[in-house]
Amino acid sequence: MNNDEFKKRFLSFHSLIYRISYNILQNRDDADDVSQEVYIKLWEQINNLENVRNDEAFVVTMTKNLSIDLLRNNHRKATTVIENKDVICEHREEERIDARDELSNLMKCMNTLPQTQQEVIRLRHFADMSITEIAETTKQTETNIRQLLSRARRTMKEKLNRNGNEYN
């Protein structure tokens, strides 16, 4: 079969191919893709097309099969995306729980510090105040504030490293 014979036999089915694929897929882009794929497959089988008795039935069957295959592949991809999203959400939820537990441990450990160290830690890390602002608020020297912060951080670090999850 030559190029002209191919055009005469199969090009007239273009609108039929598009309508069938669109009815199955409900998407213009996918229907266009299937239409192109049908013609590619037909062209690849050009030497075997002489054995086809009913061109229209052959094209319709090929169009249905390719459309259904595309629909299945899209469903598999969507299912995989949903499953991956679920895994990511579970992972993020675990991270949130871990962060909440760490913060709880940190707060319990901080509550074991002397009152002045607790106050300085809260002002520095939770109120985001500078050393100068803390010194003015607590009416202490900046050097004293730095020492209190250093001692508080060192004590908390030692307690958390030594006791691990004791504060749960």
Backbone as CSV, one residue per row, in Angstrom:
resi,resn,N_x,N_y,N_z,CA_x,CA_y,CA_z,C_x,C_y,C_z
1,MET,0.861,-1.172,0.000,0.000,0.000,0.000,0.902,1.228,0.000
2,ASN,0.569,2.189,-0.819,1.367,3.410,-0.877,0.695,4.520,-0.071
3,ASN,1.330,5.658,-0.085,0.896,6.809,0.716,-0.503,7.290,0.302
4,ASP,-0.769,7.383,-0.992,-2.067,7.865,-1.476,-3.189,6.906,-1.093
5,GLU,-2.956,5.616,-1.223,-3.970,4.637,-0.849,-4.282,4.726,0.651
6,PHE,-3.251,4.908,1.437,-3.429,5.046,2.886,-4.328,6.248,3.192
7,LYS,-4.040,7.375,2.556,-4.835,8.585,2.785,-6.291,8.368,2.384
8,LYS,-6.516,7.748,1.236,-7.877,7.516,0.762,-8.660,6.609,1.711
9,ARG,-8.008,5.584,2.237,-8.713,4.607,3.071,-8.951,5.094,4.494
10,PHE,-8.003,5.845,5.081,-8.068,6.079,6.523,-8.203,7.540,6.961
11,LEU,-7.856,8.490,6.130,-7.943,9.887,6.552,-9.379,10.349,6.770
12,SER,-10.314,9.768,6.089,-11.717,10.167,6.242,-12.283,9.792,7.612
13,PHE,-11.591,8.942,8.348,-12.073,8.513,9.669,-11.621,9.420,10.808
14,HIS,-10.929,10.487,10.484,-10.365,11.338,11.541,-11.432,11.857,12.517
15,SER,-12.528,12.395,12.006,-13.562,12.928,12.907,-14.198,11.809,13.734
16,LEU,-14.365,10.639,13.153,-14.919,9.497,13.883,-13.973,9.079,15.009
17,ILE,-12.696,9.013,14.704,-11.686,8.640,15.703,-11.708,9.638,16.861
18,TYR,-11.742,10.913,16.521,-11.741,11.946,17.555,-12.992,11.854,18.428
19,ARG,-14.169,11.706,17.809,-15.422,11.635,18.567,-15.437,10.441,19.513
20,ILE,-14.996,9.296,19.046,-14.983,8.098,19.892,-14.036,8.299,21.077
21,SER,-12.843,8.758,20.793,-11.867,8.937,21.880,-12.322,10.023,22.854
22,TYR,-12.930,11.082,22.338,-13.413,12.141,23.228,-14.550,11.633,24.119
23,ASN,-15.451,10.833,23.560,-16.551,10.275,24.347,-16.044,9.364,25.467
24,ILE,-14.956,8.689,25.233,-14.394,7.807,26.262,-13.585,8.600,27.284
25,LEU,-12.756,9.513,26.801,-11.802,10.206,27.678,-12.329,11.505,28.284
26,GLN,-13.275,12.143,27.626,-13.839,13.424,28.086,-12.761,14.501,28.236
27,ASN,-11.770,14.469,27.338,-10.684,15.438,27.387,-10.191,15.676,25.962
28,ARG,-10.195,16.920,25.518,-9.822,17.244,24.136,-8.376,16.884,23.826
29,ASP,-7.478,17.240,24.731,-6.057,16.968,24.491,-5.793,15.473,24.385
30,ASP,-6.385,14.713,25.293,-6.206,13.261,25.251,-6.825,12.678,23.986
31,ALA,-7.976,13.205,23.553,-8.613,12.729,22.325,-7.720,13.025,21.119
32,ASP,-7.096,14.195,21.099,-6.146,14.516,20.019,-4.967,13.559,20.039
33,ASP,-4.453,13.280,21.240,-3.333,12.352,21.361,-3.694,10.965,20.847
34,VAL,-4.879,10.500,21.195,-5.316,9.174,20.736,-5.476,9.176,19.216
35,SER,-6.029,10.241,18.659,-6.198,10.327,17.198,-4.842,10.205,16.500
36,GLN,-3.872,10.924,17.009,-2.532,10.846,16.431,-1.947,9.450,16.595
37,GLU,-2.154,8.874,17.771,-1.621,7.540,18.041,-2.248,6.497,17.105
38,VAL,-3.531,6.635,16.822,-4.201,5.708,15.899,-3.524,5.775,14.528
39,TYR,-3.286,6.982,14.031,-2.657,7.113,12.724,-1.212,6.630,12.730
40,ILE,-0.525,6.813,13.827,0.845,6.292,13.923,0.826,4.770,13.855
41,LYS,-0.072,4.167,14.620,-0.173,2.698,14.625,-0.596,2.174,13.246
42,LEU,-1.531,2.859,12.614,-1.943,2.456,11.270,-0.764,2.525,10.298
43,TRP,-0.012,3.625,10.402,1.130,3.798,9.507,2.192,2.723,9.743
44,GLU,2.401,2.379,11.015,3.379,1.334,11.333,2.956,-0.022,10.768
45,GLN,1.648,-0.228,10.617,1.127,-1.498,10.105,0.718,-1.404,8.633
46,ILE,1.248,-0.445,7.926,0.802,-0.167,6.557,0.866,-1.393,5.649
47,ASN,1.831,-2.258,5.839,1.968,-3.443,4.994,0.921,-4.510,5.318
48,ASN,0.370,-4.485,6.524,-0.626,-5.473,6.934,-2.060,-4.990,6.738
49,LEU,-2.245,-3.737,6.352,-3.583,-3.163,6.240,-4.364,-3.687,5.036
50,GLU,-3.675,-4.291,4.089,-4.363,-4.855,2.928,-5.247,-6.027,3.339
51,ASN,-4.930,-6.673,4.446,-5.711,-7.818,4.924,-6.962,-7.396,5.703
52,VAL,-7.095,-6.113,6.002,-8.236,-5.618,6.773,-9.459,-5.580,5.855
53,ARG,-10.540,-6.224,6.318,-11.767,-6.285,5.501,-12.619,-5.033,5.690
54,ASN,-12.757,-4.568,6.936,-13.620,-3.427,7.221,-12.764,-2.349,7.889
55,ASP,-12.396,-1.343,7.119,-11.514,-0.288,7.613,-12.123,0.443,8.811
56,GLU,-13.389,0.766,8.723,-14.050,1.519,9.792,-14.064,0.721,11.091
57,ALA,-14.410,-0.539,11.042,-14.441,-1.375,12.245,-13.040,-1.495,12.848
58,PHE,-12.039,-1.632,11.988,-10.658,-1.743,12.449,-10.226,-0.465,13.175
59,VAL,-10.546,0.682,12.584,-10.172,1.972,13.169,-10.931,2.209,14.472
60,VAL,-12.221,1.866,14.493,-13.020,2.062,15.706,-12.478,1.198,16.839
61,THR,-12.175,-0.052,16.559,-11.635,-0.952,17.586,-10.296,-0.442,18.106
62,MET,-9.437,-0.014,17.204,-8.129,0.505,17.610,-8.299,1.757,18.468
63,THR,-9.206,2.632,18.079,-9.453,3.874,18.824,-9.970,3.567,20.227
64,LYS,-10.921,2.667,20.324,-11.458,2.289,21.646,-10.363,1.723,22.529
65,ASN,-9.581,0.816,21.981,-8.523,0.184,22.775,-7.483,1.194,23.253
66,LEU,-7.062,2.076,22.366,-6.061,3.081,22.761,-6.643,4.064,23.785
67,SER,-7.899,4.428,23.619,-8.543,5.340,24.569,-8.661,4.704,25.943
68,ILE,-9.068,3.456,25.967,-9.201,2.746,27.248,-7.837,2.561,27.905
69,ASP,-6.822,2.252,27.092,-5.462,2.136,27.638,-5.005,3.449,28.270
70,LEU,-5.271,4.556,27.585,-4.886,5.861,28.124,-5.652,6.166,29.406
71,LEU,-6.917,5.828,29.413,-7.743,6.037,30.603,-7.198,5.225,31.781
72,ARG,-6.834,3.989,31.531,-6.260,3.137,32.593,-4.930,3.686,33.084
73,ASN,-4.081,4.115,32.156,-2.776,4.669,32.557,-2.951,5.931,33.386
74,ASN,-3.885,6.787,32.980,-4.141,8.007,33.751,-4.681,7.669,35.132
75,HIS,-5.517,6.638,35.211,-6.058,6.218,36.509,-4.939,5.682,37.401
76,ARG,-4.041,4.901,36.809,-2.913,4.367,37.591,-2.028,5.497,38.105
77,LYS,-1.769,6.476,37.228,-0.938,7.611,37.643,-1.618,8.389,38.757
78,ALA,-2.916,8.606,38.617,-3.658,9.344,39.645,-3.648,8.583,40.957
79,THR,-3.814,7.270,40.890,-3.793,6.437,42.090,-2.416,6.496,42.741
80,THR,-1.365,6.434,41.925,-0.006,6.497,42.456,0.239,7.848,43.112
81,VAL,-0.222,8.920,42.479,-0.049,10.257,43.056,-0.771,10.345,44.391
82,ILE,-1.988,9.817,44.457,-2.754,9.841,45.709,-2.041,9.030,46.776
83,GLU,-1.542,7.839,46.415,-0.830,7.007,47.390,0.427,7.707,47.873
84,ASN,1.179,8.315,46.941,2.396,9.032,47.324,2.064,10.216,48.211
85,LYS,0.973,10.908,47.905,0.553,12.046,48.719,0.195,11.581,50.126
86,ASP,-0.479,10.420,50.231,-0.812,9.877,51.541,0.443,9.565,52.344
87,VAL,1.446,8.975,51.676,2.704,8.642,52.352,3.386,9.922,52.825
88,ILE,3.396,10.950,51.964,4.020,12.222,52.332,3.281,12.856,53.504
89,CYS,1.948,12.807,53.462,1.157,13.378,54.564,1.430,12.647,55.871
90,GLU,1.516,11.302,55.795,1.824,10.528,57.000,3.203,10.907,57.529
91,HIS,4.166,11.073,56.622,5.525,11.432,57.021,5.527,12.817,57.675
92,ARG,4.803,13.757,57.086,4.738,15.102,57.659,4.056,15.075,59.021
93,GLU,3.020,14.265,59.159,2.322,14.154,60.442,3.275,13.598,61.501
94,GLU,4.086,12.593,61.117,5.069,12.045,62.051,6.077,13.118,62.447
95,GLU,6.505,13.929,61.478,7.452,15.001,61.780,6.832,16.011,62.742
96,ARG,5.551,16.328,62.529,4.873,17.262,63.430,4.774,16.697,64.842
97,ILE,4.453,15.427,64.942,4.352,14.786,66.259,5.716,14.791,66.934
98,ASP,6.770,14.442,66.174,8.123,14.454,66.728,8.510,15.854,67.193
99,ALA,8.208,16.858,66.378,8.538,18.236,66.750,7.770,18.653,67.999
100,ARG,6.497,18.259,68.070,5.683,18.592,69.246,6.268,17.913,70.489
101,ASP,6.690,16.647,70.361,7.293,15.938,71.488,8.601,16.595,71.916
102,GLU,9.417,16.987,70.938,10.682,17.652,71.257,10.433,18.975,71.982
103,LEU,9.457,19.722,71.499,9.135,20.995,72.147,8.620,20.766,73.560
104,SER,7.808,19.745,73.732,7.290,19.417,75.063,8.439,19.057,76.001
105,ASN,9.365,18.235,75.521,10.536,17.869,76.328,11.363,19.099,76.669
106,LEU,11.542,19.963,75.681,12.316,21.178,75.884,11.669,22.063,76.940
107,MET,10.362,22.227,76.877,9.648,23.073,77.839,9.716,22.475,79.247
108,LYS,9.558,21.158,79.348,9.645,20.505,80.661,11.039,20.670,81.241
109,CYS,12.040,20.537,80.385,13.419,20.713,80.835,13.656,22.162,81.259
110,MET,13.128,23.094,80.499,13.298,24.512,80.821,12.637,24.849,82.150
111,ASN,11.536,24.202,82.439,10.828,24.468,83.699,11.606,23.992,84.923
112,THR,12.644,23.191,84.715,13.473,22.745,85.841,14.582,23.750,86.166
113,LEU,14.769,24.743,85.320,15.809,25.757,85.530,15.379,26.736,86.619
114,PRO,16.358,27.443,87.199,16.015,28.512,88.138,15.169,29.585,87.431
115,GLN,14.363,30.297,88.181,13.404,31.258,87.635,14.063,32.320,86.753
116,THR,15.213,32.857,87.180,15.866,33.911,86.396,16.324,33.387,85.034
117,GLN,16.853,32.155,85.000,17.292,31.562,83.731,16.090,31.286,82.816
118,GLN,14.999,30.804,83.408,13.781,30.577,82.620,13.314,31.870,81.969
119,GLU,13.301,32.940,82.773,12.821,34.225,82.276,13.694,34.724,81.126
120,VAL,15.005,34.620,81.278,15.930,35.096,80.252,15.779,34.262,78.967
121,ILE,15.647,32.963,79.101,15.462,32.074,77.925,14.171,32.443,77.195
122,ARG,13.092,32.625,77.954,11.795,32.968,77.331,11.877,34.305,76.579
123,LEU,12.501,35.295,77.216,12.598,36.607,76.575,13.474,36.558,75.318
124,ARG,14.553,35.805,75.398,15.487,35.745,74.265,14.927,34.922,73.108
125,HIS,14.398,33.733,73.399,14.028,32.799,72.330,12.550,32.813,71.974
126,PHE,11.705,33.183,72.898,10.274,33.187,72.587,9.771,34.595,72.280
127,ALA,10.291,35.586,72.986,9.895,36.966,72.720,10.830,37.612,71.703
128,ASP,11.924,36.927,71.370,12.886,37.369,70.361,13.461,38.747,70.683
129,MET,13.793,38.932,71.950,14.358,40.204,72.396,15.877,40.143,72.321
130,SER,16.495,41.294,72.136,17.953,41.370,72.118,18.474,41.346,73.560
131,ILE,19.771,41.153,73.687,20.405,41.126,75.011,20.172,42.472,75.713
132,THR,20.305,43.550,74.971,20.107,44.894,75.535,18.676,45.060,76.033
133,GLU,17.705,44.621,75.245,16.301,44.748,75.643,16.000,43.909,76.893
134,ILE,16.602,42.721,76.949,16.390,41.868,78.135,16.999,42.530,79.362
135,ALA,18.180,43.090,79.199,18.850,43.765,80.317,18.005,44.927,80.820
136,GLU,17.431,45.696,79.923,16.581,46.820,80.327,15.307,46.330,81.016
137,THR,14.710,45.253,80.487,13.466,44.733,81.048,13.680,44.142,82.436
138,THR,14.773,43.395,82.605,15.020,42.718,83.890,15.848,43.562,84.843
139,LYS,16.331,44.713,84.372,17.157,45.620,85.171,18.441,44.927,85.647
140,GLN,19.045,44.183,84.717,20.328,43.528,84.981,21.315,43.974,83.903
141,THR,22.592,43.662,84.125,23.599,44.049,83.141,23.575,43.079,81.953
142,GLU,24.066,43.549,80.815,24.125,42.693,79.619,25.043,41.497,79.855
143,THR,26.124,41.704,80.583,27.039,40.603,80.898,26.324,39.537,81.714
144,ASN,25.560,39.957,82.691,24.813,39.029,83.528,23.791,38.245,82.675
145,ILE,23.136,38.916,81.740,22.151,38.264,80.864,22.844,37.206,80.010
146,ARG,24.010,37.546,79.469,24.760,36.575,78.651,25.150,35.356,79.474
147,GLN,25.584,35.571,80.692,25.948,34.453,81.575,24.733,33.583,81.885
148,LEU,23.618,34.219,82.208,22.398,33.462,82.504,21.961,32.622,81.297
149,LEU,22.019,33.226,80.116,21.655,32.500,78.895,22.603,31.325,78.656
150,SER,23.872,31.586,78.810,24.868,30.537,78.587,24.674,29.376,79.553
151,ARG,24.493,29.680,80.831,24.275,28.630,81.836,22.991,27.861,81.570
152,ALA,21.944,28.588,81.239,20.650,27.949,80.987,20.746,27.009,79.784
153,ARG,21.359,27.472,78.723,21.493,26.636,77.517,22.349,25.405,77.799
154,ARG,23.472,25.604,78.502,24.361,24.492,78.814,23.656,23.468,79.693
155,THR,22.953,23.935,80.703,22.229,23.036,81.618,21.162,22.251,80.861
156,MET,20.413,22.947,80.019,19.356,22.261,79.259,19.951,21.240,78.300
157,LYS,21.030,21.600,77.642,21.680,20.681,76.702,22.158,19.432,77.421
158,GLU,22.810,19.611,78.573,23.290,18.466,79.355,22.137,17.580,79.802
159,LYS,21.061,18.198,80.311,19.913,17.424,80.783,19.247,16.657,79.657
160,LEU,19.099,17.304,78.531,18.444,16.644,77.400,19.314,15.522,76.839
161,ASN,20.621,15.737,76.766,21.515,14.690,76.275,21.599,13.517,77.257
162,ARG,21.649,13.849,78.522,21.794,12.825,79.561,20.486,12.033,79.746
163,ASN,19.401,12.734,79.796,18.125,12.088,80.118,17.309,11.702,78.893
164,GLY,17.650,12.190,77.742,16.940,11.837,76.517,15.461,12.147,76.615
165,ASN,14.643,11.105,76.687,13.187,11.256,76.684,12.603,11.191,78.086
166,GLU,13.388,11.485,79.095,12.902,11.392,80.472,11.737,12.334,80.709
167,TYR,11.673,13.415,79.937,10.641,14.416,80.185,9.306,14.069,79.532
168,ASN,9.186,12.906,78.917,7.909,12.487,78.300,6.880,12.188,79.325
